[in-house]
């Protein structure tokens, strides 16, 4: 407890809270179509492939928009960039409420939702910028817990959609966006640290190294799996088990919340045990849990239990990977982390599409879960091979920081 008090005193707590609140609200918006997918698909009579496309677009768009928002933050400041993005979210929600009438309009709305997914890098930098290096990991972990917004969306959006209509939820969100705007405007202060200014060439330099690709592809499993599955699960529960639309959201919330909470502990565990060791367990658990989910499609209780285990592992994996990033790229952590995060989110956009195609072509979601599990195990093999060199050059055994 004394250590946590020292952490709080070392930085600016109101800015830390504002960054967390901003990220949590952004995640609510980012996965909103996923939370309301059963309502939307019922009205427009969507095929499994159309559902997958609709749910994938916001994730991919969010990944692509991360770099422009990060670039904007370099020139106008992180707080100002945050307020610009929140204003764009307000306009996006207003578009959804007033102008979405057809499936083509929905696809445009899905593209606009990507602006919310661009928030991650700026939020992390804003929240951790006040803290000294020894506390930046904890600060980023606390801000990163804002991905609990996926659970909030799954819990809140379906009941509102059932009571007032799914399109009205966009209107509620437009009004609600004024709250994070006020929180950031009144509580956040531009951090005193010098944010890393980097060109596109410098960002891409990370991917010219083998380590950059390994880290990025592992993040496809952990963060990509988290955001992709969180977006897809309301549809899966509704289509596979015939639960109500509201119950589908509640069951999704249980898994998503577990992933968000455990992310904070993933970094802490990795500091003591090593990020490579933690990721080894994570990738094995994720693979077996996903295959178990695919095989337990007749049991709602077992599916939910396995998904909670899977999301807990994914959350721990997100924290573990970003324990390793500053060890590997100590002088360009933000740049490397931004690029890795972008690739990870892009990979997450493939998940709903993969599931939709599996269902439409073979009338089963099992191949989709198996494909994700195989990819997880493949990344485990690659990481274990690479870690031999890692522990000789920049990390202690198991992926701990060198003293």
GIJO-V986182 format. One record per run of one state. SS is the DSSP state (@ for helix, = for strand, . for the rest). FROM is the first residue (numbers start at 1). LEN is the number of residues. If there is no record, write none. Layout:
ss from len
SS FROM LEN
SS FROM LEN
This chain:
ss from len
. 1 1
@ 2 8
. 10 3
@ 13 18
. 31 1
@ 32 4
. 36 1
@ 37 8
. 45 3
@ 48 29
. 77 1
@ 78 22
. 100 3
@ 103 15
. 118 1
@ 119 10
. 129 4
@ 133 32
. 165 1
@ 166 22
. 188 12
@ 200 9
. 209 1
@ 210 32
. 242 3
@ 245 29
. 274 1
@ 275 21
. 296 4
@ 300 29
. 329 4
@ 333 30
. 363 3
@ 366 28
. 394 3
@ 397 3
. 400 4
